[in-house]
Amino acid sequence: MDFETRKTWKNHLGNQRIDPLRIYTPRTIDEVAEIVRLAEQMRVTVRAVGSGHSWSDAALTEGFLLRPEGLARVPAPEPDFVRADWAGGPLARVEAGARVRAINDHLDRNGLGLVNMGGYDGQTVAGVISTATHGSGTRFGSLSDFVRSLDIVVAGGAVRRIEPKDGPTDRAAYEAHHGDRRQLIQDDHVFDAVAVGIGCMGIICTVMIEVRERYFLREVRELHPWSKVRADLVDGGVHEANRHYELIFSPYAPDGEQNCLVTTRNIAPDARTRPWDKRMRNWLVEAAALFPLTPHIINVLLDTRPSLAPRLLERAMRSLVKDEYVAISHEVFNIGLANFLPAYSSEIAVPMDGRHIAAVERIFEVAEEYARLGRVYQSSPIALRFVRRSTAYLSMMHESDTMMIELIGLSGNDGGYALLNAYEKALYEFGGRPHWGQINTLTGSHGFVEKMYPRYADWMEVRQRLDPDGVFDSPFTKRVGLSSDRFVR
Ligand SMILES: Cc1cc2nc3c(=O)[nH]c(=O)nc-3n(C[C@H](O)[C@H](O)[C@H](O)COP(=O)(O)OP(=O)(O)OC[C@H]3O[C@@H](n4cnc5c(N)ncnc54)[C@H](O)[C@@H]3O)c2cc1C
């Protein structure tokens, strides 16, 4: 099988890079199995990457790196073997390297849609589920919670289909077709470990996700002071009243109180019934985000006059106010051209048990402290999204409805990374868990990750079963304490 050598792999921003021993682009599950066996024979590690949209080191590998493009067919060509009595919603089975946008296009053409998604569609489905990438809405978990079945190549090049106990695959039909070559595991414990695996459980090759019928969303964006938003969050009714509720805020209060731009999204009738100006976001703001010099202009402004930051953030939020935007669901979930600004981000999960309110106010203090100490300012508003609890052992949302705090910095902003690290450290006091795919300084020392995730030992037990010799270890697993040297031998 062909491979490349002496090639550097970089993530999309270029803040993570590595020179793996070999880069493969497998086209079938059997090719993946062959590469895993080869890696084991040669005593090197192997890891799949998605589209490189993680800002963290989660995708890095020193051994064999598997690119996603060869396994990206939508729908997946092999048969599904779905039970005739499957009681869940409609299913879509896709190859792991498919981008979210390709899945949306396919679903749309077939009168279907994702139940929820994050704010962007450039990632691969395997990358998204591996890090528990999420959107907003306390009725919905992350995309990994909509996965009903995974085909994965584990140690020894063995192929496993992993599902919850009541998974959709018809065992008799599956076994009649595959015989002993591919084992079907329908087990909640194994599934909850593999569902958010951060590349450590094996190479995911296909994913079956539960979807729904096609639908439209109406988005409204309003500016409110923190005191109102705070009261709404304490009351919690906004999460019941809206299918999706999220906000961005500035941690600064140039006029006495912090402001928030609240976004709500609810199901709407067909968008084509609405006037043209309600079927688009503010085009001027979109154009500004696309303008290549925008981030540089902001950085120059912030470098020369850092104290302008609070006013710039206010202006940015005001420019996004909109009374109505109606479109097909996946277009409304996607936050648009802002995704293309050169930026990096940390995101910390905080349980919605009251600590989440205090966590926001702690952010105000940290921002204030850094402005005072070194004139370091936030270069972008901070986002709050709300996600339903997950059973996946290493989901940031495990066991608790969660507020996700996304701390974004424009590339090149002086002191930006230090400010992110300061927020992260401060938010650990509120039960914070960093997003696996975003910038974080988590370490595996002092049992830190074990304390954060109550089912850590269960996750490690499954990992040891699927990868006894650590062929899926990586610089990331060493850093955060998920490597095979932590296995109980
Ligand atoms: C512009 C932008 C917008 C974003 N928006 C959001 C958002 O709205 N919500 C949110 O939660 N996050 C968001 N993120 C973070 C991003 O969704 C995650 O980091 C996601 O994991 C990236 O997916 P990827 O396909 O790029 O995978 P990569 O970053 O390449 O890999 C992520 C992880 O998945 C593993 N992996 C990839 N493919 C496989 C496979 N086939 N088998 C096994 N493991 C695999 C990798 O080893 C790695 O551990 C955003 C990031 C960017 C850059």
The ligand as an SDF file (V2000), in Angstrom:
LIG
                    3D

 53 58  0  0  0  0  0  0  0  0999 V2000
  -13.6380   26.5950   12.8700 C   0  0  0  0  0  0  0  0  0  0  0  0
  -13.8880   25.5990   13.9860 C   0  0  0  0  0  0  0  0  0  0  0  0
  -15.1460   25.4980   14.5220 C   0  0  0  0  0  0  0  0  0  0  0  0
  -15.3900   24.6070   15.5700 C   0  0  0  0  0  0  0  0  0  0  0  0
  -16.6380   24.5430   16.1060 N   0  0  0  0  0  0  0  0  0  0  0  0
  -16.8800   23.7220   17.1450 C   0  0  0  0  0  0  0  0  0  0  0  0
  -18.1680   23.6450   17.7420 C   0  0  0  0  0  0  0  0  0  0  0  0
  -19.1120   24.3280   17.3140 O   0  0  0  0  0  0  0  0  0  0  0  0
  -18.3460   22.8290   18.8050 N   0  0  0  0  0  0  0  0  0  0  0  0
  -17.3240   22.0790   19.3100 C   0  0  0  0  0  0  0  0  0  0  0  0
  -17.5380   21.3500   20.2810 O   0  0  0  0  0  0  0  0  0  0  0  0
  -16.0750   22.1030   18.7510 N   0  0  0  0  0  0  0  0  0  0  0  0
  -15.8470   22.9000   17.6840 C   0  0  0  0  0  0  0  0  0  0  0  0
  -14.5960   22.9210   17.1100 N   0  0  0  0  0  0  0  0  0  0  0  0
  -13.6050   21.9090   17.5290 C   0  0  0  0  0  0  0  0  0  0  0  0
  -13.6390   20.6950   16.5560 C   0  0  0  0  0  0  0  0  0  0  0  0
  -14.9680   20.3770   16.2210 O   0  0  0  0  0  0  0  0  0  0  0  0
  -13.0450   19.4420   17.1980 C   0  0  0  0  0  0  0  0  0  0  0  0
  -11.7520   19.6680   17.6150 O   0  0  0  0  0  0  0  0  0  0  0  0
  -13.1280   18.2140   16.2590 C   0  0  0  0  0  0  0  0  0  0  0  0
  -12.6290   17.1060   16.9560 O   0  0  0  0  0  0  0  0  0  0  0  0
  -12.3320   18.3800   14.9710 C   0  0  0  0  0  0  0  0  0  0  0  0
  -12.6750   17.3530   14.0640 O   0  0  0  0  0  0  0  0  0  0  0  0
  -11.6660   16.9350   12.8930 P   0  0  0  0  0  0  0  0  0  0  0  0
  -12.4190   16.1420   11.8920 O   0  0  0  0  0  0  0  0  0  0  0  0
  -10.9510   18.1090   12.3960 O   0  0  0  0  0  0  0  0  0  0  0  0
  -10.7060   15.9420   13.6620 O   0  0  0  0  0  0  0  0  0  0  0  0
   -9.1690   16.1250   14.1160 P   0  0  0  0  0  0  0  0  0  0  0  0
   -9.0310   17.4170   14.7990 O   0  0  0  0  0  0  0  0  0  0  0  0
   -8.2820   15.8480   12.9710 O   0  0  0  0  0  0  0  0  0  0  0  0
   -9.0760   14.9370   15.1770 O   0  0  0  0  0  0  0  0  0  0  0  0
   -9.7880   15.0030   16.3880 C   0  0  0  0  0  0  0  0  0  0  0  0
   -9.6580   13.6750   17.1460 C   0  0  0  0  0  0  0  0  0  0  0  0
  -10.3880   12.6560   16.4590 O   0  0  0  0  0  0  0  0  0  0  0  0
   -9.5550   11.5360   16.2460 C   0  0  0  0  0  0  0  0  0  0  0  0
   -9.9790   10.9130   14.9890 N   0  0  0  0  0  0  0  0  0  0  0  0
  -10.1730   11.5100   13.7970 C   0  0  0  0  0  0  0  0  0  0  0  0
  -10.5610   10.6040   12.8890 N   0  0  0  0  0  0  0  0  0  0  0  0
  -10.6140    9.4120   13.5220 C   0  0  0  0  0  0  0  0  0  0  0  0
  -10.9450    8.0830   13.1170 C   0  0  0  0  0  0  0  0  0  0  0  0
  -11.2960    7.7920   11.8690 N   0  0  0  0  0  0  0  0  0  0  0  0
  -10.8790    7.1090   14.0530 N   0  0  0  0  0  0  0  0  0  0  0  0
  -10.5240    7.3640   15.3160 C   0  0  0  0  0  0  0  0  0  0  0  0
  -10.1940    8.6040   15.7510 N   0  0  0  0  0  0  0  0  0  0  0  0
  -10.2470    9.6080   14.8640 C   0  0  0  0  0  0  0  0  0  0  0  0
   -8.1480   12.1050   16.1710 C   0  0  0  0  0  0  0  0  0  0  0  0
   -7.1720   11.1270   16.4420 O   0  0  0  0  0  0  0  0  0  0  0  0
   -8.2240   13.1630   17.2550 C   0  0  0  0  0  0  0  0  0  0  0  0
   -8.0380   12.5800   18.5150 O   0  0  0  0  0  0  0  0  0  0  0  0
  -14.3250   23.7960   16.0720 C   0  0  0  0  0  0  0  0  0  0  0  0
  -13.0540   23.9120   15.5160 C   0  0  0  0  0  0  0  0  0  0  0  0
  -12.8340   24.8100   14.4840 C   0  0  0  0  0  0  0  0  0  0  0  0
  -11.4550   24.9390   13.9230 C   0  0  0  0  0  0  0  0  0  0  0  0
  1  2  1  0
  2  3  1  0
  2 52  2  0
  3  4  2  0
  4  5  1  0
  4 50  1  0
  5  6  2  0
  6  7  1  0
  6 13  1  0
  7  8  2  0
  7  9  1  0
  9 10  1  0
 10 11  2  0
 10 12  1  0
 12 13  2  0
 13 14  1  0
 14 15  1  0
 14 50  1  0
 15 16  1  0
 16 17  1  0
 16 18  1  0
 18 19  1  0
 18 20  1  0
 20 21  1  0
 20 22  1  0
 22 23  1  0
 23 24  1  0
 24 25  2  0
 24 26  1  0
 24 27  1  0
 27 28  1  0
 28 29  2  0
 28 30  1  0
 28 31  1  0
 31 32  1  0
 32 33  1  0
 33 34  1  0
 33 48  1  0
 34 35  1  0
 35 36  1  0
 35 46  1  0
 36 37  1  0
 36 45  1  0
 37 38  2  0
 38 39  1  0
 39 40  1  0
 39 45  2  0
 40 41  1  0
 40 42  2  0
 42 43  1  0
 43 44  2  0
 44 45  1  0
 46 47  1  0
 46 48  1  0
 48 49  1  0
 50 51  2  0
 51 52  1  0
 52 53  1  0
M  END
$$$$
